[in-house]
Amino acid sequence: MDEKKLIIGMPAGSLADPNRGGNLVTLLKMAGFPTKGYDQGGPTIFPLHTFLIGWDGRPQEFGTQLDLGEIDLAIAGDDWILERTLELQLEYNKTCTMKRILPLNRGTVRLVIIYNPADGVDKTFQEWFKNLLETKHLITMVAEMPYIALNWFQNKCKELGYSEKFKNYSIQKFKTPPKINSGIVIYETWGKTEAKVYQRSVDLGLEITQSGSAIRNYGLQIGDEVMKSESAVYIRADIKDFPEKYELARMFLINLYGAMHAERRILL
């Protein structure tokens, strides 16, 4: 690890597209940190600042990389950071220590629970869900973020008094045979969550949405909102143990903060 340089997790995907993702490329440029290669799939370099190192990756991975100290700072969605935090907690009994430093006011989405109202036309979601818990021993769910889905499910079961009945869980790929006979099976998927709920392949799903239009198009209902998520800057918890990295991170964040709050001002 180079203690004189700041390693920044640069998220691949929509955030790297200058025409999508709230235009992160332009924000970095306005902050004084223009990138080269980032919007073309990498490798990302900061041509004006050799002390900044771009680490191209998926925001899904940045949570664990921050916790391990492989990267110093990362731009990622709150949802993916929470997903990795819960995975480490539930599967490895490990607490993540990274810190959320700066929200970027872009990439906002909602994580919601979706279900097919045809399965309970005259019921509220609470009534429909309680009936599901009462009548079934094995419930199936689909989600791109299975550990957030599991956390929601377990909390809901606790609230309604069904924790013991559904204490077992299995997270597996869609649609492999269930590994358990009772509890909750959450199938990890790579999208089109709505279609799987619509086709009744599963009982309910956790969907990532902005407008909810796809959910409505499938005739599905939103039963609960799990969280709101946006892109933010996260930092490793022990950054102060590396004085030079800490000062570089401080400089980077101050400039990013200034550019972000000047974005919609006329004189920028």
Disulfide bonds with the S-S distance in Angstrom:
none
